[in-house]
C-alpha cells in the first residue's frame, strides 16, 4: 500500500475541508469505491489525532512545570500572592 505525496495531500485537504465542492465529491466517490483509500483516510486521521494529543500532552507538561515553579519557589512569592488574590476575589 504505497501512498503518493499527492494522494496524501488530497486526503489532508479532504480531512481539513480545504477542497472545492467538486473536488470533495470526486474524493468521496474515490473513497467509496476503494477499500485501500478508505483505509489510508482512516490512518491519516488517526495520525493527526495522535499528533494533536501529543501536542496537548507536551503543553500540559509545560504548564505543570510552570505551575510548580511559580507555586513552590520563594522568588515568585509576590506573583503567587497576586495570582491567588485574583482567583480568590473572582467568586
C-alpha positions, -999 to 999 in steps of 0.1 A, spaced: 0 0 0 22 28 -13 8 63 -9 20 91 -32 27 126 -19 -2 140 -40 -26 114 -26 -16 122 9 -21 159 2 -55 152 -12 -65 132 18 -52 160 41 -72 186 21 -103 164 25 -98 160 62 -93 197 68 -121 207 44 -98 226 20 -114 213 -12 -138 228 -37 -172 211 -36 -164 194 -69 -130 180 -57 -147 169 -24 -173 149 -44 -146 134 -65 -126 123 -35 -156 110 -17 -165 89 -48 -130 75 -49 -131 67 -11 -165 50 -15 -150 29 -43 -117 19 -27 -112 0 4 -75 9 2 -82 46 0 -107 43 29 -80 27 50 -55 54 41 -80 81 51 -86 64 85 -48 60 91 -42 96 82 -70 108 105 -56 86 133 -21 101 127 -34 136 131 -53 127 163 -21 112 177 -1 143 168 -28 166 183 -28 145 215 10 145 217 10 183 214 -16 186 242 5 164 264 36 184 258 17 216 266 2 201 297 37 192 310 50 227 303 21 242 321 26 219 351 63 228 352 55 265 352 29 259 379 54 240 401 80 268 396 56 296 404 39 280 434 70 264 450 97 290 445 103 317 470 114 341 443 79 341 428 62 348 461 47 381 450 35 367 418 19 337 436 1 360 460 -12 382 431 -25 351 413 -42 337 444 -57 371 451 -72 373 416 -88 339 418 -100 343 454 -118 375 445 -135 361 414 -162 342 434 
